[in-house]
């Protein structure tokens, strides 16, 4: 049988009731406290304290503090009045006490369930909010990437249009030069014909003797690049300038007009691009691969090599496009082209990651690992991308 605690104390005012229950030397962690609006219990075997309050209290605003060998209840009254006594008149009735105890326990369980539901609902709301925020961030990131792509496309289109305008201007200038040259040739012919006519008259005789037959000399003019008349003193400088321009176009633009038969071979251009790449001249390598693609656009290695140059120059969108074109040409997938497909996938995956499109980058790396399963470096890079994606999701 538990021992009933009777040496408790209490005091009150109109709004608050203070109840002190001694613990009789029992440690605080051994005490079981239960309270509701009308029922209070403090159990610390072999002792027990039960109290059926005279009037209800506000359990949500009440508190119980354990310390210094006592439990001190601070109970907020629902109605401001002086009770005059602590316990209800029915406190001595065991049946009433049992019923109030069960009602109090049921009420506490109901309140705990409601609080649990409220917490669960609040957590669901917070999770939904976090998911919505994450979706907004992803949409914003996708839009940012799309804006970058549009900007790159616009820049490429503008560059192409500028190049076309320059080509048209050069063609017009060349046409104009040819017309002026033709006009000068015609004028020279007319002058020559007038001179020949005068010479024929010199040999005519009064007696009507036949004149000597005159010969006709054909004059041809060498095409000239410069619009000004040729001067012997400036000829060496002009030839040197034209030679330098041709060499510059071979290195930077690789114009067909300045290429030899050997230089029109796409395989030779590919090897030349490889040499530029090894020397760190990535733009010249891009030009070499580009010209080779114009000559033969079905060689996947040219697109893959140019993608490597674009990656070095941080032309990331162009790198993705070239890798995708190389992969299209490497179809169907067979063991003979597995290494080439792996290189293109890794380069495209790297470009995606530098564009902060980590999920797309990881997909390409995983596809590359399927082709080269024992590549430790690829495995390490793929793991780093997974960690970045997980970190982004956590944020």
CORQUI-V847791 format. One record per backbone hydrogen bond with DSSP energy under -1.0 kcal/mol. NH is the residue of the N-H (numbers start at 1). CO is the residue of the C=O. E is the energy in kcal/mol with one decimal. If there is no record, write none. Layout:
NH/CO/E  NH/CO/E
This chain:
3/46/-3.5  5/48/-2.3  9/20/-2.3  11/18/-2.2  13/16/-2.5  17/75/-2.5  18/11/-3.3  19/73/-2.1  20/9/-3.3  21/71/-2.5  23/69/-2.7  26/23/-1.4  30/27/-1.6  31/28/-1.5  32/43/-2.9  34/41/-2.9  36/39/-2.4  40/51/-2.2  41/34/-3.3  42/49/-2.7  43/32/-3.0  44/47/-2.4  47/44/-2.1  48/3/-2.3  49/42/-2.7  51/40/-2.4  53/38/-2.5  54/86/-1.9  57/37/-1.5  58/76/-3.6  59/57/-1.1  63/74/-2.0  65/72/-2.4  67/70/-2.4  70/67/-1.2  71/21/-2.4  72/65/-2.8  73/19/-3.5  74/63/-2.8  75/17/-3.0  77/15/-2.5  78/56/-1.3  81/14/-1.5  88/52/-3.3  91/88/-1.6  93/90/-1.4  97/93/-2.7  98/94/-2.9  99/95/-2.4  100/96/-2.8  101/97/-2.3  102/98/-2.5  103/99/-2.5  104/100/-2.6  105/101/-2.5  106/102/-2.6  107/103/-2.7  108/104/-2.6  109/105/-2.5  110/106/-2.6  111/107/-2.7  112/108/-2.7  113/109/-2.4  114/110/-2.5  115/111/-2.7  116/112/-2.7  117/113/-2.7  118/114/-2.8  119/115/-2.7  120/116/-2.6  121/117/-3.0  122/118/-2.5  123/119/-2.6  124/120/-2.4  125/121/-2.5  126/122/-2.5  127/123/-2.8  128/124/-2.8  129/125/-2.6  130/126/-2.8  131/127/-2.7  132/128/-2.6  133/129/-2.6  134/130/-2.4  135/131/-2.6  136/132/-2.4  137/133/-2.5  138/134/-2.6  139/135/-2.8  140/136/-2.8  141/137/-2.5  142/138/-2.9  143/139/-2.6  144/140/-2.3  145/141/-2.5  146/142/-2.6  147/143/-2.6  148/144/-2.2  149/145/-2.5  150/146/-2.8  151/147/-2.6  152/148/-2.7  153/149/-2.9  154/150/-2.8  155/151/-2.7  156/152/-2.5  157/153/-2.8  158/154/-3.1  159/155/-2.4  160/156/-2.3  161/157/-2.6  162/158/-2.5  163/159/-2.3  164/160/-2.4  165/161/-2.6  166/162/-2.6  167/163/-2.5  168/164/-2.8  169/165/-2.7  170/166/-2.7  171/167/-2.5  172/168/-2.7  173/169/-2.6  174/170/-2.7  175/171/-2.7  176/172/-2.8  177/173/-2.4  178/174/-2.4  179/175/-2.4  180/176/-2.5  181/177/-2.5  182/178/-2.8  183/179/-2.7  184/180/-2.4  185/181/-2.2  186/182/-2.6  187/183/-2.5  188/184/-2.2  189/185/-2.3  190/186/-2.5  191/187/-2.3  192/188/-2.4  193/189/-2.6  194/190/-2.3  195/191/-2.1  196/192/-2.3  197/193/-2.0  198/194/-1.9  199/195/-2.1  200/196/-1.9  201/197/-1.3  202/198/-1.2  204/201/-1.2  208/205/-1.3  238/234/-2.4  239/235/-2.5  240/236/-2.2  241/237/-2.3  242/238/-2.5  243/239/-2.2  244/240/-2.3  245/241/-2.4  246/242/-2.2  247/243/-2.3  248/244/-2.5  249/245/-2.3  250/246/-2.1  251/247/-2.0  252/248/-2.9  254/249/-6.0  258/255/-1.2  259/256/-1.1  265/262/-1.5  269/265/-2.3  270/266/-2.3  271/267/-2.3  272/268/-2.3  273/269/-2.7  274/270/-2.2  275/271/-1.9  276/272/-2.3  277/273/-2.5  278/274/-2.4  279/275/-1.9  280/277/-1.4  281/276/-2.3  282/280/-1.5  285/281/-1.8  286/282/-2.4  287/283/-2.2  288/284/-2.2  289/285/-2.7  290/286/-2.6  291/287/-2.3  292/288/-2.1  293/289/-2.3  294/290/-1.8  295/291/-1.4  296/292/-2.4  302/299/-1.1  304/300/-2.4  305/301/-2.6  306/302/-2.2  307/303/-2.2  308/304/-1.5  309/305/-1.5  310/306/-2.5  311/307/-2.2  312/308/-1.7  313/309/-2.3  315/310/-2.9  316/314/-1.4  319/315/-2.0  320/316/-2.3  321/317/-2.3  322/318/-2.6  323/319/-2.4  324/320/-2.3  325/321/-2.2  326/322/-2.5  327/323/-2.4  328/324/-2.0  329/325/-2.0  330/326/-1.4  337/334/-1.5  338/335/-1.2  341/337/-2.3  342/338/-2.4  343/339/-2.1  344/340/-2.2  345/341/-2.4  346/342/-2.5  347/343/-2.4  348/344/-2.3  349/345/-2.8  350/346/-2.4  351/347/-2.1  352/348/-2.5  353/349/-2.2  354/350/-2.2  355/351/-1.3  356/353/-1.7  357/352/-3.1  361/357/-2.1  362/358/-2.8  363/359/-2.0  364/360/-1.8  365/361/-2.3  366/362/-2.8  367/363/-2.0  368/364/-2.3  369/365/-2.3  370/366/-1.4  372/368/-1.5  375/372/-1.5  376/374/-1.0  379/375/-2.0  380/376/-2.5  381/377/-2.4  382/378/-2.6  383/379/-2.0  384/380/-2.1  385/381/-2.1  386/382/-2.1  387/383/-2.2  388/384/-2.1  389/385/-2.5  390/386/-2.6  391/387/-2.4  392/388/-2.3  393/389/-2.3  394/390/-2.4  395/391/-2.0
